Amino acid sequence: MNSKVFMVVRILLGLFVLFFGLNKFFHFMDMGDMSAEAGAYFGALSSAKVITLVAIVEIVAGVGLIFNKYGALLALILMSISVNAVLFHATLEPGSIGGALALLVLNVIVLYGYKDSYKSLF
């Protein structure tokens, strides 16, 4: 992959997760109306402080990807958040799945860009 294209995609992913991670703390973007099931699920995650943990991981990963520090590790960690976001939207909020799919696609591209870093794992 072209290094400049990879850098742009990496920074886009970093800004994406940084923005949504900060939004979980500062609520500067409205989440919109959710179905009853999605609201119950999200409420359970919030009461168990899982959302806070996800926000911290997103913020750390976003900053790391923007500044290219531990990017390969952070892209792997973000993959679990990406898959969970897509599954949440696919099952409970299918009308708003676009952002989650964009997150997953960016994450897969960044993982592919770091493929040389993962060779020692296999």
Steps between C-alpha positions, in 0.01 A plus 500: 500500500621850419644654816320832451164328448563287807592808703177677397285195583682449832445863600135485388443194718679671787288814468183290464552303821640800688190703413257228607703414809492864615130515416435227758634735768392845381177419308551766232320290238147372554463123468146532370202285584563133563261208502396367840728196465799709395435744785484216752823349367679834496368578849635170631841572348496849650404383848777239495753771397582309180433812294758689706758229434419501127533880497843484665617235253369707208674816623832323560477319165405819318795693638734206437387462140520873431858516631592152368594355837413133558272517195511128420396405854233769523351399165463144632336622819267729303387204290296367794328837537437519124343154482286567807380831355399332174324217683317744728374702206423194286283343768355790699533820293530406131402846380819656634755237401693727260745639756572158644568359154731793423686429825535131410622574145757754623617256766543216249698727266727609786548138607600417143743791504666358810511145358882489520480560875289187546728258312679398817169390652449229242 
